[in-house]
Amino acid sequence: MVATGATNREVAERLVISEGTVKNHLANLFSRLGLRDRTQAVLYAREHELL
């Protein structure tokens, strides 16, 4: 959903979780992969054929 440009709120609504939970998951992902932001996460996913 991040790769499609969905906001944290849109992701939260679609997954029926809180916006804070989405933010926490993304922050953990960025930290573990050494990424700065959503753009880098999408590029990482494309480079590793995860999309």
N, C-alpha and C positions, 0 to 999 in steps of 0.2 A: 504494500500500500504506500509505503514511503516513496518507492520508485515511481509511482503514478502521480505523485505530488499531493497526496492526501495530508491534511493537517493533523496535528496530534488529536484534536477534537474529533475529526472525522474518523480516524483510526479507532479512537475510544468508543465512539458510538457504534461503529460496525462490529467491534469485538465485544461490546457490552462490558467494558471495563472503564475505570476512571482515566481522565486525561493525565493525572499524576502518575498512574501506573505506566502509561505509554511513555511519558517523559523519563521515568526511571529505567525502563527497559532500553530505550534509546541511549541514555547516558551510559549504561552498563556496556552496551554494544560498542559505543564509541571508545570507551576506556579500554576494553579488552582487545580491540583491533587497532588501537592507536590512531583513531580517526578524530577529526575536529568537528564534523557536522554531517547533516543529512546528505549533502552532495557527495562528500567523500564516501559515505556508506553506499550510495547507489553506484558510484564508480567501482568501488571494491567488489560489490555484488556482480557487476557486469564483467569485470576482469577475471573473476573466479567462476564465471558461468553459473551463478546462482539465480539468475533471472531467466 
